[in-house]
Amino acid sequence: MSAAVATAASAATSAAASAASAASAATAADRVRDAFARIDAVDRPEVWITLRDRESVLREVEAVDPTLPLAGLLFAVKDNIDVAGLPTTAAARSYAYDPATDATAVARLRAAGAVVVGKTNLDQFATGLVGTRSPFGAVRNAWDPTRISGGSSSGSATAVALGIVDFALGTDTAGSGRVPAALGNLVGVKPTKGLVPNTGVVPACRSQDCVTVFARSLDLARTAAELMAGPDDVDPLGRVDLALADLPAVPRIAVPLPSQLEGLAPGWADAFAAAVDRFRALGHEVVEVDIAPLLDAASLLYDGAFVAERYAAVGAHVEAHRDQVGDDLDPSVATIVLGGARPSAADLFADQERLDVLGAVGRAALAGTTALLTPTTTWHPTLEQVAADPIGANSRMGRYTNFANLLDMASLAVPAGFVDGLPFGVMLTGPAFTDRRLAALGAAFLAPTVDLLVVGAHLRDQPLNGQLVASGGSFVREARTASDYRLYALDTVPPKPGLVRVGPVASGGAGVSSPSGIAGEVWRLPAAGFGTFVAALPAPMAIGTVALDDGTDVTGFLVEPFAVEGAADITHLGGWRAYREQS
């Protein structure tokens, strides 16, 4: 290549890179404009405590390196997490201060190319699971504005659920990063304690707090969580990830005893049962476990001496501003925080001992299981219901969430459908450092699937069954085709059958010699695995729609008609296994 050509090629490459960068910046700028248009359209001012102006966000987005992993993505930050240049209030004007630097979590996300849109509303001092305990207003649910958003990370979850931002940061002590996810049809990632540093986070209970992520997709939520993780040499509770990622060949999913699912909102028990069935359909083993020790541990977070840590965090501020209770300070929050002054050191040590015992019993109950599956919360109250009983309504929200941080567990909340038009969510909880394992389970649960009928070499115990398993397939049930199919033994290596539909029985279909149809198996594959599997399918095999004897249709193996010319018709045997046994 001549120097002139090389120079021209270099210039072209540089120009292409510049053009790509400009296109990316334009796309990111459009995303900012869309976000602010969405803010105006939804008219939910209670979501925000501090909102940046559009031009500032635009300038920052346009300066982002488009090669960064989160380049141009927009995120919101719960207003108990520091963002330089924006006040931190923890939803109390009297508490506000101006941080000089970003919280570690925020700094890492911004370094990855994400851009902050604003600071979001919360249950004051992150004390609550309802999203209504704020002088900045109760945050209304994205799906039904007469209902709560869930808290305490109310504004962050709702900003994502309304489509304003791509993801958002919350915090979680008792479930604040998971309950709002369930009520907003979102993914909520609550990492193992200490994986994401709490540097720059206003403490609720310092030893139990976690920075969390809300997103509409599991991939984005986990990417953000991974980017934030790792000690920062400032947070003394920071931990190195042990990354317990591998799943067993057959994951065992623990579920509560039926009695421990009582009191769910109407329709939620059925929705949970459907989620359990989905895990079974994925080939996972489901076992009932007595989670009473975990539920007993959960009660200690608010009803025991551990509430003293909330007083240690912000009690002095509430004491100094008692005259503002009912105005700037939420009465329910003030009652809880000030109540934390009552327990003695002896009370705390007694509760710690009780927690240790409950944790040991709970871990023993879960031994041998991969994760615990529960509903994320128990109900979705209206704003009026919470106003009528602020403490009682709130306490119902945390039945399945309160124990996770106390017992040093990781947790993942994922959407699981709708009940009466409102989101329903489930939660996977496991030991510390199983974050990636939970993510793998969640990904399988959320992934679209394809049911596939196999009638030959891919049946269980047949030579090509491993291809199905390698594609993520799991056995669902035995099945038979409708009566108008013929089965042929093809001359292939390894031997395979060919299934052909030949029309109704009266036209000479399979019903002439096999009125009960052709035996097969239905397997369930993740959509991605199905795509990989089909891409490798050799001619003359084909995939099409197969009618079953129960009147339903399923995707299944067929063969191109030319391939059966001269092949042995084995229809009368009723299936491939019968043919192999007699051949």
N, C-alpha and C positions, 0 to 999 in steps of 0.2 A: 504494500500500500504506500503510495507517495505521501510526502509530507502534506501536500495541499489537500489530498483526499482525507488524510487523518485529521487535519485541522477542521475540514468541513464536517466530518463525521462527529468530531468532538463538539463543534458548535451546534450541530443538529441535536445531539444528545442533550446538551445543555438547554437548548431552546425547548425541547420536549419536556425536560424536567421542569423548566420554568412554567410551561403551559399547564402541566399537570398540577403543579403547586398552585397556580392561579385558579384553576378549575376547582381544586379542593377548597381553597379559601372562599371562592364564591359560594360553593355548596354549604360550607360552614356558616357563612354570613347569612345565607338564606335560612338556615336552621335557626339562627338567632332571631331573625325577623319573624319567623313562624312562631317561635316561643313567646315573644312579646305580644304578637297578635292573639295567641291562645290565652295569654293572661287577661287581655282585655275582654275576650269573648266569654270566658267562663265566669268572670266577675266573682272571684273568690278572694277578696282582700284578706280574709282571716288566715289564709295559707301562709302569708309572709309577715315577718317582723321587719326585715330590711330587704328591699329589692334594689339591685343595682340599676342604673339607667342603661337604656339600650345601647347608646353609643359607646359607653365604656366597655360593655361586653363585646360589641362588634370589633372594637380596636384590639381587644385581647385575642379574640378568635382569629382575626386576620394575621396576627403575629405568631400563631402557633405553627411549629414545624409539622407539616402534614404526615411525616413518617412516624410520628409518635403513636403509641398503642391506643391512646384515647383521643387522638387529635380531633379537636372541634366538638367533642361531645359536651353537652351542658349538664351541670349537676347543681343540686341544691344542698344546703348544709343546715342541719338542725342548729338552732341558735343557742346551743350550749357547747358548740365546737368553734374554736377561734378561726376567723378568716381575717387576715391583715387588711386594714382599711375599712372594716365593717364592725360596728359595735357588737359585743356579745352581751346578751341580756338574760339568758336562761328564762325568758318570758317574765322578767320582773324589771321594770324601768329603774327601780331603785337600786338594782344590782349591777346595772350596765357598766362596762368598761371597754376601752379601746385597745385591742391587742396589737402589739407591734409586729408579730409574726403569725404565720399560719400554724394551726395545729399540725402535727407530723402527718396525720392522715390526709389532711387537705393539701399540704405541701407536696406529698408524693403523687397525688392525683393530678395536681396542676403541672408537676414536672412531666407527667405522662401525656399532657396535652389537653386535659379536661379543663373546662372554664366554669367558674362559679357564677350562677345567676343571682343568687340571693340567700338570705338566712330565713329559715322557716320557723313557724310557730310550734309550740310544744306544750304539753302539760308542764306547768311551772316547775322548775328545778328537776325536770324529768321524773316527776312523782305522780304517776297515774298511768292507766291503760285505756283511757277513754278519749282523750283529745279535747276535752272541754274545760280544763282547769287552767285558763289563761286569761289575763286581762286584755289580751289582744283579740279575744273572741274564741268561741268554740269552732273548731274546724269541722265543717260539714263533709259527710261522706261523698266521694266522687260519683257513686252510683245512685245514691238516694240522699238528697240534702236534708231530709228529715231525720236522718240517722247519724250516729257518730262515725268518725273516721278511724277511731282507735288511737291509742297513744302509747307512750308519750310522744313518739315521733310522728305526730299527726300531720303537720305541714309538709314534711319531707315525703311521706308516703302519698299524700294527696296530690302533691305537685307532679309526681311520677304517674299516678293513676289518671290524672287529667291530661296527660300527654304534653305537659309544659317542658319538663326536663327529661333527659335520657335516664338518669339515675339520681339517687340522693343518698346522703348520709344521715343516719340516725344514731341513737345509742340504745343500749339494752341492758337493763338491770334485772327487770322482772318479766320482760316480754315485749318491751317497747319497740324492738326491731322486728317483731314477728306478728303481733296482733294486728297492727295497721296493715301489714302485708296481706293477711288473710281477708280483711274487710275491704281491701282495695283491689283484689285479684292480681296481686303482685308476688314476686319472689322476695323473700327476706332472708338475708344471710347474717346469722349471728355466729361469728367465729369463736373458736376457743379463746378463753380469757388470756390476755397478754399477747396474742399474736399481732394485733394492731395496737400500737402504742396509744395510750390515753393522754399523751402530752398535748396540752392545749385544750383539754376537755374539762368543763365544769363538772366536778364529781357529784354523783347522786349517792352511791355507795362505792367508795373508791376501790375497794377490794373486789367488787362484783361487776363493775361497769365494762361494757364492750362497745366499740364503734361498729356500727352495722351498715349494711347496704340494702337499698330497695331498687329494684329494676323490674322491667316487664319481661326480661329474659334471664334465664339462669346463667347463660354464658357471660353476659355483661356484668351481672352481679358478682359472679365468682372472679372475673377478671379484675374488677375494682378491688375486691377483697384481697386478692393475691398481690396487687400492686401496693397496697397499704401495709402489708405484713412485714414483720421483721423488727428486731430491737432497734431503738434509736439512741441508746446510751444515755437517755434522759429519764424515761419512765422506768422506775425501779421494778415494776411488775411485768416488764416486757419479757417475752419468751421466744425461743427459737422453735420453729415449726418442726415437729418430728415426722410430719407428712405421712400418716398412716393411710395410704391411698388404696391399696389393693382390696378388691372385693373377693370373698370366697366364691367358689364355683356356683354354689347355691346359697345366696344370702338368706339369712333367717330374720324375718321381720317380727318383732314383738309388738303386740297390740294389747290394750288394757282389757281386763275382765269386763263382761257386759255391764255389771253393776257400776263400774267406774266410768261408764259412758252415759249414765243417767243424768237427766237435767239439761240435755242439749236442746237447742232451739228446734222447733218443729221442722221435720225434714232433714235435719243434720245427721241423725243417726243413720238414716238410709244413705245419705251422701258419703258418710264415712265408710259404711259397709261396701259401697261401690269402689271407693279408693282401695280398700283392702283387697277386694276382688281383682282390681287392676294389678296389684303387686303379685297376686297369685298367678294371674295370667301371664306375667313376665317370667314365670318359672321360679319365683321366690317362695320359700317356705314361710308360712305365717303361723305364729304360736301365741296363744293367750298367756299373759304374764300378770301377776298381781303387782300393780304399781303403787300399792298403798304406801310403802316407805317413801316413794318420790312425792306423792301428794302430801304426806305429812311434813316432809322437808319443805315443800313449797309454802306451807302456812307460816314457817318461821321467818320468812322474809319481811312480812309486815306485822305479824302478830307476836313476834318474839323480840329478843333484845337486839337483833341485827339492825333494827330501825335506828338504833343509836348512831350508826354510821351516817345516816342522813342528817342527823343533828350535827355531827362533827363536820359535815361538809358545808352546810348553809345555816345551821342553827343560830349562830351569832348574828347573821344578817337579819333573820326573821325576828329574833329577840329585839334587835335595835330598831326595828320598824313595825312593832306591834300595832302602832296607830294606823298603819296602812292595810291591815288585814280587812278584807272585804272590798278593798279598792285596788291597790297595786299588787297586793299579796292575796292569792286565792285562799279562801277559808279552809277548804279541805286539805290543801297542801300544807298550810300553816299548822293545822291540827296534827297532821302526821309528823311533820318535822319537829315541832315542839314536843310532841309525845316521845320523841327519841331521847329526850333528856332524862326520862324517868328510869330506864333500866340501869341496874348497877353492874359493876364489873363482874360480880359473882353471877348475875343473871346471864351475862354474855358468855361466860365460860361454861355455864350449864347448858345453854343452848348450843354452843359449839360442840360440846360432848354429844348432845342428842343428835346434832346434824351428822357427826362422824359415824354414829351407830346407824342412823337411817341410811346414810350413804353406803355403808358396807353391806347392809341388807339389800338395798336397792341394786347395787352392782352384782350381788350374788344372784338376784332374781333375773337379771338381764344377761347373765353369763351365757356365752354360746350364741348370743344373738348379734346381729350386725348393727341394728338400729331399732329404736322404739318409734312406732308410728302412732300418732294421736291426732285428733282435731287440734287446730292451732288455738282456738278459743271455744267458748261454750255458747255464745249467743251474739246477736248484733242489735243492741238496743237503740231506741230512738233517743233524740236529744231530750225529749220530755221525760222519758223513763230515767235517764241519768240525773236530770235535774231534781226529780222527785226523791231519789235515793242515791246521792252521789257516792257514798262510801260502799254501800251494798252492791250497787250496780258495777262499780269498778272491781270489787273483789271477785266477782264471778268471771271476770275476763282472764284471770291469770292462772286458772286451775292447772293447765298443762304446761305453762311457761315458767312459773316462778322458781322451780327447783333447778333449772339448768345451770345457771351461773353459780348458785350455792354449791352444787355438786360437781363443778368444773366439767361441764359438758358442752359440746358443740351442738348447734341446732340449725336447721334449715326449714323455712316455711315456703310452701309452694301452693299455687292455685289447684283446686280440685273440683272445679265446676261451679254451678250456680243452683241455688235453691230459692224458689219463688222470685227469681229475677235478681237475686243478690249473690255476691261472691261467697263461696265456701272454700276454706283452705285447710290443708293438713300439714303436719310438721314431722320431720325426721330428727331424732335426737340421738346422739351417741357420745362415747367417751371423748375426753380431750384429745385433740389432734386427729380426729377422724373427719375433719372438715371435707377433705377431698372424697372420702368414701361416701359421705352423705350426698355430696354433689353428684357422684356417679349414680347413686340410687335415684336422686331427684331427676336427673337427666333421663333415665330410663322411664320413669313414671310419666314425665311430661312429653316424651317423644311420641309422635304419631306412629301408629303401627299398621301392619298389613297382615291379614289372615290369609294363609296360603294352604291349599289342599295339595297334598302329595300322595301319590298312589304307587310308587315304585321304589327305586334305589335310594330315595331320601327318607323312607320310613325308618322308624326306630329300629336299631340293630341291623340296618342295611348299610352297604358300603359307602354311600354318599351322604349319610345322615350328618356326618361331621361338618359338611359344608353349611348346613342349616344352623348348626350350633355355633360355628365360627362367625356367622352373620348375625348373631344375637338372638336366634330363634329359640322358642320354647314351645313344648308340646301343649296343645289346648285340649283336644278331644279326638276320639275316633269318629269317623263319618262315612257316609256312603253317598255315591252320586245318585241322581235320578236314574230311572230305568232306561233312558234312551242314549246310553253310551256303550261303546265297544272298547275292549282292551286288547292290545296286540303285544306280542313279545318281539322287540326289535333286535336286529343283529348288530349290537353295539358292545363295546368293552368299557366299563363293566356292563353286564346285561341290564337293559332298561325296558320298561313298558311304554307303549304309546296309547294315550287315551283320546278317543275321537267321539264327538257327538254325531249321531247319525239320524236323529229325528225321532218322532213319536213311535211308540211300540207298533202301531198299525203300519208303519212304513218300514218295518224290519229292524227296529232299533235294538239296543241291548236287552230290552225287556223280553225278547223272544226266548233267550236262553238264560238270562240273569235278571229276573223280575225285581230282585232286591237291590239292583245297582252294583257299582264297583266299590269295594272297600278301600278306604284311605284314612289319612290323618290330617287334621287341621293344625298347622303350626302358626305361631304369631311371631312376626319379625318387626324390629324397628324399621321405619321407612327407609332410613339410610342404609341399613343392612340389606333390606329387600332390594334396593337399587343396585348395590354391589353384587348381590347374588344373581340377579337377573342379567346384569351386564356380562357375567361370565358363563351364561347358559349357552351350551353348544347347539348348533343346528342338528337335527330338525326339531328339537324341543321348542316349545312356545309356552307363553303364559296367556291365559284368557279367563273368561268367566265360566265357572262350572256350576250347574244346578245340582243341589243336593236333594236327597229324598224327603227332607222335611219341608221342602218348598222354598228354602233360602238359596241365595247365590253366594259364591265365594270365589276369590281369585284362585286359580289352580293350574297345574301342569296339564298341557295338551301337547299334541304333536301335529306337525303339518301332514295333511292327508296323504301326500305322495309317499311318505315314509313307511306307510303300512302296506303298500303294495307288495304282495308276496310274503308278508310277515304272518306268523302263526296267530290266529284269533283265539285268545284265551278267555274270552268273555264268560264262557260258561262256568269257569272256575270261581268267578266272583271277586278275584283280587290277585295282586302280585305275590303275596306271601303264599297263597294256596298253590300258585303255579310253581314257585321256587321249591316248595316242599315236595312236589310230585315230579320235578324234573331232575 
